Amino acid sequence: MKKYLKILFSFFATIVLLTVISCEEDDLNTAIGTGNVAITSINPTAEFPMETVTLEGVDFHTVQFVFVGTRQTPFQLDGNIISFVIPDGTPPGMTPITLAMANNYRVTAEMEVLLRPVPVFKTISPSAAAPGENVTISGSALENVETITVGGVEAELVSADGTELIFTVPEGPVLNTRNVIELTTSGGTTASESIFYVAQNLVLNGILEEGDGDDFTNWGKWNGADGLIASDQPYYGRSLKAIAAGGDAWRTQFVSDPTETAVDAEYIAYMWIKAEEAGGNIRFSTNSATGALYSGNYDITTEWQQIEWVFTNNDPASRLVLDLGVSDGMIYHIDNITLVSTASGPPPPPNLLLNGDLELGGDDDFTNWGEWNGADLMTVETSEVHGGSRALRAVGAGADAWRTQFASDGVITEVGQTYIASMWIKGEGAGDGGNVRFSTAATAGALYGPNFDITGEWQQVFWEFEANDALTNLVLDLGAVADAIYYVDDISLTETPPPPPNENILLNPGLEEGDGDDFTNWGKWNGADLLTAETSEVHGGSRALRAVGFGGDAWRTQFASDAAETENGVNYVASMWIKAEEGSPGDGGSVRFSTAATAGALYGPDFIVSTEWQEYTWTFTANDVATNLVLDVGLIENAVYFIDDITLTEED
């Protein structure tokens, strides 16, 4: 009964609060009724919902209820100090704080309830990061973090305050693809709009943080060096300021160290840039032994912007070049220079050799390399180089290959693991037509590669071998032909990469292409209005499919690929990433794959969907030479699903 009376009293207290008019006022308090309760201070006087406010005053021991606006809130009493939390959802603005006592006695004072701001991204650095690497976001309202995701996968939060947030890129997002960073705080959700790849940035020090004064580690000033200095208007941290020399683009050139790249593979270069005055014009290019590649021209504005260039590479060792010189006197600020592969999957294996490009060392010595035989015949070369500014010039002693020998420091290897050794080499004089080989030095015994015939043009030679020891020196045996002159550069030793996955035969599998709610190379066969584009709940990239179940039959909401060429009787594997919207019937809903073909449809099993991203696969034997892959998602009425990264590959 007492509990009932207390609830009833609270109800009537709220009614009175809404209806009575003040009877007595002072500078801070408005009082209704008779008593000695008074609020002497409110701290703070302006605060966000879900934060604590403290009142100091007189006779607080008689207080029975506290209201913020019209919302009752629990409170703690410590002498004449009351603490309470502003209820979530309290409208912003000047708001009465009311203390309710017995006999309809009320004391009210005002404070400001603030509108909690939605987080704002100002900068994201770096613009590409591999799983396990940290990324820093600057901006505002970055505190009170609830979740941060990359490509729909939750990331680990390292630190966050109002203006800076650091997180670690998680495992799970599709590698070498553009991904969206999404931050949810108590103030709302914000998604990144700039280019961000989950990938290894192939240019060293692309964020330009390393270096002293006006120098930048791993970058060269090939032309217009005096106009390439540290920026006084950085994007984040440390940036480049470039003053164009005028006349030709190449007259002001900022150039990366060479990086290992794959021939005929696609890459994307991009960076942040702004000009101090509008009207500037710049371009990207590459520098390599097989010839330069050039982007189109980019018009640069006075606001920070990202520009990007997609190109097919032509050399295994390439430099990224910024050609900034065409607009005389134009001043640019540049940061976060990025080069990534667009090939989905893991990055190429790293070079196990230290100083494989031979750039480190003094005079005729090469750091991490030994001149085991014919030391006087091996010297530094600065003109005939494949990449960088230094190469090896080696002269054959004659009679035996080992009489001129250049050997790496020992590297850790795994017995039984296959490795690939490679180097770039060209000959001069007797070396044009000479022959060389690789070998190894190890406690378990030397291994020997085949002889390679050398010409007067740069060529790359490869040797694949199975390691026989846990520590291996790679040796270049260059002595077989007397007086043969060789130039050697860009030497590497890598683990043999795993075989590439079978090709996805679906077009636009990541659903990135298309306008509005349409998806290139995909059809909405049933329930077209229920199939729309989704830009927040994505597994990879920036677009996914949002599908709503029509109900009754699986086929009533149907999303179908263009027909793909298949081979009758061959097994194929279909897969997709899917999650259900929380609170919708899709959580626990059922979907399936099927096919459409002239020879008749095939049907996969039912899959039960949860609110977490999960990959479902179905293996089937094709019954036709052309097959549409169909997603049947209509069984459960009003079920909401998010679908992305759909594949169809031939089974291994």
N, C-alpha and C positions, 0 to 999 in steps of 0.2 A: 504493500500500500504506500509506504514512504517513497519507494522508487517511482511509483505512478504519480504521486503528488509532485515530486521533483521535476519529472518530465513535463507535467501539466504546467507547472510554474514557469519552466523554460519557454514553453509555447506562448503563454500569455505575456512573458517578458518581451518576446520577439514582436508580438502584436502591438504592445504598448510602444516599443521602440519605433515602430513604423508609423504610429498615429499621433503620438503626443507632440506638443509644441513646447519649445524651451520656455522656462519660466524665469531663469536667472543666468546671467553671463558675467564672466570676468575676461581678462586678456587671453587666457588659454582655454578655460573651461566653460562649458554650457551645462547648467544643472537643472534638473527637474526633481522636485521634491525637496525634503529637508534632511540635512546631514552635513558632516564635516569632510567627506571624501573630496580630494582635490588632486589633479594631475599637475605636477610641477615641471616635468620635462618628458620629452619623447626622444628616444635615441635609437636609430637615426630618425630624422623628420621626413625622409623620403627613402623608400625601399621597395624591392621587387617582391612579388608573391613568392611564397615558400621560404622566405628569409625571416630571421628573428628580429623582433622589436622589443625594446625595454622601456617601461614606464617607471618613473619615480614620482612619489607623491605622499599623501597623508591619508591615514585611516584605511589602508588597503585591506586590512584584515576583515572588513565587512563586505568586500566584493564577492559576489556569487557567480557572475558571468561576465565574459568579455566578448564584445561584438566588433567586427571590422566591417564597416558598412552595415549590411543586414545579416552578415554571416557570423554565427557564433563560433568561437575558436577556443580550444583548451588553453589554459594558462598555468604558469608556475608562479607561486608567491614566495618571496624571501624578504620578510620584514615589510618594508614599504616599497618594494621593487616587484613589479609584475613583468614577466617575460612571456611572449606568445609568438606564434608563427602566422604570418599573413596567409590566409587560405589560398590555395591554388585556384585560379579563375577569378580572383577579385578584380573588378574593372579598374583600369588606371584612372588617375585623377585625384583631386582632393577628397579624402575619405574620412568620415567620422569614426573615431575609436571610442566605444561606449562601454562604461563600467556600470553593471547592473547590480543594485543592492536590494535589500528587502523593502517592502512597502512602495514599490514602483519608484524608488529613488534612483536617479540616473545622473551620471556625470559624463560629458562628452568633450573630446578634444579632436582636432583634425591633424592628419598627416597626409603626405602624398604617396599614393601607390604608383609605382613606376611601371611602365610597359617594358617587359623584359625584351631586349633586342634579339632579333634573329642573327646568328653568326654571319659575319661578312669576311670573305677571303680577299686579301689584297695581293699577296704573292704566295707562290708555291715553289719551293726550291729543295732539291733539283727537279727538273721537268721529266726525268726518267729515273727509275730506281728499281733494282732487282729485289726479290723477296729477301728479307733480313736487313735491308738498308733503311736508314732513317730519312724521313722527309719533314721539312719544316714549313708550316703555314703561318704567315703573318696576317693580321687583320684586326677585327674587333669582335667582342662578345664571344670569344673562343673558350671561355671557361664553362663550368657546369656541364661537362661532356657526359652524354649518355651512351652514344656509340659513334665510332668512326669506321667507315667501310671503304674498301677499294675494290671496284668491280663487283660489289655486292658481298664481298667477304670481309668479315670483321677484322680490324687491325688492332694491334697492341698500342695503347696510348702510353707514351713515354712521359710527357709533361704537358701541361696546359695552364695558361693564365689568360688574362683578358686580351692580350695582343699577340701571343705566340703559342703555337701548338706543335708538338713533335710527336710523330707516330712511326711505327715500324711497318714496312710493307709486308703483308702476310703471304704465306703460300696459298695458292688456290686460284687467284685471278689468271686469266689466260695470258701467257707470256708473249712479249713482243706485239702487244695490241694496245690500243688506246683504252684507258680505263677512267671511270668517273670516281672521284673522291667525294664521299658524302658524310657530312658531319651533322649529328643530331645533338642538340643541347636542350636544356630546360626552356630555352627561348624559341626553339624551332629547328628546322632542318635546312641546310644549304648544300648544294651540289656544285662541284667544280665545273667550269665551262672551258678552261684552258686545256691545251694539249698536254696530257700526262700519259706516259707509257710505263707499264710494268715491264722493264727491260734493262739490260746493261747498257749504260752510255758508253759507246765505243771510243769516244775521245776523252783523253785524260784531262782532268781539271777543267771540265766543261763549265763548272759553276764559277771558275776564275778566282776561287778563294786562295789558292796557293801562289806564292810569289812575293817579291819585295819591291817596294817603290812602284815604279811603272812597268815592272817586268811580271810576266805571268808564266809560271812553270808549265812546261809541255806545250808552249805556244811560241811561234816565231813571228818576228816582224820582218817580212820579206821586202816590203816596199813601204816607204813613208813612215819609217820607224819613229821619227820625232812626233808624229801625229797620232801615235798609239800609246795612250797613257791610262793611268787609273782614273776611273770616273768619279766626279764629284756629285753625280746624281744617280746613285746605284739603284738597280731593281731590288736586289737583296744582297746584303753583305758587301762584296767587292765586285765591281763591274769594270768594263772596258769603255773608255772614251776614245772615239776615233774621229780625227779631223781629216776630211777628204782632201787629197792633193790636187784633184781636178784633172780633166782631160780624158783619162782612161780608167776603167774600173780597177785594173790591176795595180795602179800607181799607189794605192793604199791597201796593203794585203796583210791580213792576220791569219796565220796558218797553224793548224794543229800538228803535233808529232804524228808520224805514220801509225796507222792502226791496221790490224789484221782483218781483212774482209774477204768475202767469197765472190768469185767471178760469176757474173750473170745473176747474182742475187739482188733483191730489191731492198733498198734502204731509204730511211726518211731522215733528213736533216732539218732541224728547226731551232729557233732561238727567240729570245725576247729582245726587242730593239725599239728605240724611239729617237726622234730627231729634235734638236733644239729649235729648228724652224721647219715648216712644212716645205715639201718639194724635193726631198732627198730621194736618191735612187741607188740601190745596191743589188748584189747578186751573190749566190753561192757558186763555188766551183770545187773541183777536186784536182789534186796533183798526184800523178802516178807515172810509172815507167811506161805504161801502155797508152798514155795520152789523157789530157784533161777532159773533164765533163763540165758542162755549164748549165746553170738554171736560167730561168727567165729573169727579168728585172722586177724588183719590188719597189713600189712607192712607199716611202716611210713618212708617217705622220708624227705629230708632237706628243702623242699618247703612247704608252707602252703597248706593243702589239706583238703577237707571235706570227712569224712567217715560217713557212714550211716548204720543203722541196723533196719530192720523191724521185729517185733515180735508180737505174739498173747499173750495178757496179761493173767495172771492167778490169780490175786488178786485185791481186791478193794483199797488197799493201797500199793503202790510200791515205792521203791527207785531206782533211776538210779545210777549204779556203774561203775566207770572207773577203770579197772584192768590194771595197768601200770607197774607191777613189774618184768616181766619175763626176760627182757634183762638187765643184771647187769650193772649199771653205765650209762645206756642210759638216755639222757636228752631230755624231751619233753616240748613243749610250747603249751598250750591248751586254747581255748576261744570259746564263743558262743555255749555252751552246750545246746542242745534243745531236748525236748520231746513233740511231738504233736500227737493227734489222727488223723488217716487217714480217719475217718468217716466223709463224707461230711455233713455239716450242722452245727448248733450252738453247742458251747461247752456245757458240762454238767452244770446244774445249780450250783451256788456256795453254799458252806456251810454257812448258816446264823449264826451259832454259833461261837463266838469268842473262841479261844483256844480249839477247838474241839479235837485236838490231845493231849491235856493235857501237852504239853511240857513246858508251862510257869507257873512259880510259885516257891515258896521257901519252903523248908522242906515239911510239909504235907499239904500245901495250894496249891490251883490251881486258877490261875488268871482267872477271869470272871466266876467262879463257886462258889456256896455256899453249905455248909454242913448244911442242914436245920434241920435234926434230926439225932441223933446218930453220932455227930461230932467226938467223940473219936474212932468210929468204921471205920472211913475213913482216910486212910493214902496213902502216895505216894508209888509206887512200881517201882523198877528199874530193876528187873530181868524178871518177867513175863509181858512182854510188847508185844503188837501187832505191833506197829510201833514206831519209835523214841526211846527215852531213859526213858520216864516216862509214867506210867499208874496209874489208881486208884485201890487200894485194899480196898474192902468194906466187912464188916462183918454184917450179918443179926442180928437185935436186937430180932426178933421173934414176933409172934402174929399178927402183921399188917404190910402190905407192906410199909406204910409211916413211920414206926419207924426208918428206915435207908434211908435217902433221900438226893440225890445229885442233885442240881438244877442249871441250866444255868442262866446267866444274861438274863433279858428280851430282846427279839428281836422283831423288827417291823414285824407284819404279817398283812395280808389282810383278813378281815372277809369274809367267804365263799370260800376262796382259799384253795385248798387241798395241804397238806404238807406231807413229808415223813421223819420220824425220824428213825435213825438207830444207832446201836452201835455194837462194837465187845466185846464179853464177854466169859469167861470160868469160871468154878467152881472148887473148891477144898474142900475136906472133905464133909461136909453137903451140900456145894454148888453144888457138882456133883450130880445132881438130884433135885436141888433147883428150885425155880421159881421167876421171877421178872416181872416188867411191866414198861411201860412208863405212864406218865400222864402230864398234863399241869397245870400251875397256871396262872390265868387271872382274871381281874375284872369281866368279864362276867360269871365266873364259871369254875371249873376244868373239864377237859376231861380225860377219862381213857382208856388206851389200854388193850389188852388181856394179860393173863399170858403166859410167855414164859418159857419152861422147859430148864434148863441149864445143859450142860454136862461138862466133863473134857477137852474138846477140844475147841479151839477158834471157835466161830460161830458168824455170823452176824445176828442180828434180826431187823425187820422192823415193823414200825407202820404207817399207813396212816390215816390222820385225817383231818377234815375241821375246820379251825381256827374260833373261835367265838369272837375274840377280836383283837384290833389293836396292842396290846403288849402281848407277850406270853413268859413265862418261860417253858423250857423243863425240866421235872423232871424224875429222875430215882428212882423208888420205889423198894428198895432192901432188905427190912426188914422182909418179911413174914416168912422166915425159920430161926430159931434161930441158931446162930454160923455158918451159911453158909458163905463160903469165896468166893468172886467173884473178878475177875480181869476184869477191864473195860477200853477200850481204843477206840480212833478214833470214837468219837460221832459226828453225823451230823444231820442237819435239813435243808432240801432243799424243794423248790417248786416242785410239781409234774411236770415233763417235759411234753411238748406237745407230742401227739402221733407222732411216726416217720412217715415220708412220705412213700407213697406206694413204693415198690421196683421197681427200673428201670430194666426192663426185657431185655434191649439191652446190648450186650457185647461191651466193649470198647467204651462207650458212649462219653467219653472225648477225643477220638481220639489220646490218648497218645501212644498207642502201634502200632508198625509197623516200617518198614524200608524204607528209601528213601521216595518215594511218595505213598507208599502202607499203608493201614490201616487195621490192623488185625480185622477180623469179619465184614468187610465191602467190598462191591463189587462195581466196576465201570461198570455199565450195559450199558451205552452209553456215548460217549465222553470221553473215558478213558484218553486221552492226555490232556484233559481240567480240570482234577481233580488231584491236586497236594497238597503236604504238605506245610503248612504255619507256620513259627515259630515267626513271628513278630506280626501280627495281630491275637492275640489269645484272647479268652474270659476267659479261665482258663487253668492252666497248661502251657505246653511249645509247644503244637502242635494243629493246627486246620486244616480245609480243605479250600483250595482256589479253587473255582469253576468258570469256565468261560462258559457263555451261548453260545451254538452252533447256536441258532436262528431258528425260524420257529415254533417249537413245544416244549412244556415244557419237554417232555420225551427225547429229543435229548441230554441232559446232565443229567445223572441219577446216583445217589449215593444211594446204597441200603444196608440195614443191613442184617446180617444173619437172617434166620427165627427164630422168637421167639415163644415160646409156648403161645397160647392164648385160650380163652374159647368162643366158639360160642355163640353169643347173649349177651356177656358182653361188657360194655362200657370201652374204653381205651382212654387215653389222650397222644397225641404225642406233643413234644415240641422241639424247637431248638433255639439257639442264632445265629443271623445272622446280618451282616452289609455289605454294598456295598463299594467298593473302590471309593474314591473321584475322580471325573472326568470321571468315566466309566459309560456306559449306565446302570450299576447296580443301580445307584442312581435314584430311581423311578422305578426300574425293578420289575418284578413279578415272584414269585415262589409259589410252592404248595407242600403239602404232598400227597402221595398216598400209597396204599398197594399193595402187590403182594401175592396172595393166590390161591390155587387150585379152590376155590369156585368163584373166580373172583376178579378183582381189585376194590378198593374203592378210591374215589378222594376227597381231601379237597378243600377249597376255595383258591382263589389267594390272596397272601399277597404282599403288596407293601413295598419295602425295601428302607431304607435310609442309610446314611453314619454313623449312630450311632448304637451301639449294641442294639438290641431289641429282646425280646423273643416272638415267635409266638407259639400258641397252637392250636391243632385240636382234637376234641372229635369225636370218631366214634364207631360204634358197630361192633365188630369182626364178620366175617362171616365164620371163619375157625379155626381149632385147631393149625395151624402154619401160621404165618404172617410175611412177610418182610415189614419193614417200608422203604419207598422210598422217596427221596428228588428229586423233578422234578424242575430243575433250568435252563433248556435250552431255554426257550421261547425267551429271549431278546439276540440278537447276540452281542457278545463281552462284555456282562455284567460280571463284576467281583464281586464275593461274597466271604465273609469269614464266615465260619460256624463252630460252636463248641458246645459242651455240649448238645448232643441230648438225649432225654429221651422218653421212652414209659412205661407208668404206668397204672395200673387198676384205673378207676375212683373211688373216694371215695363214 
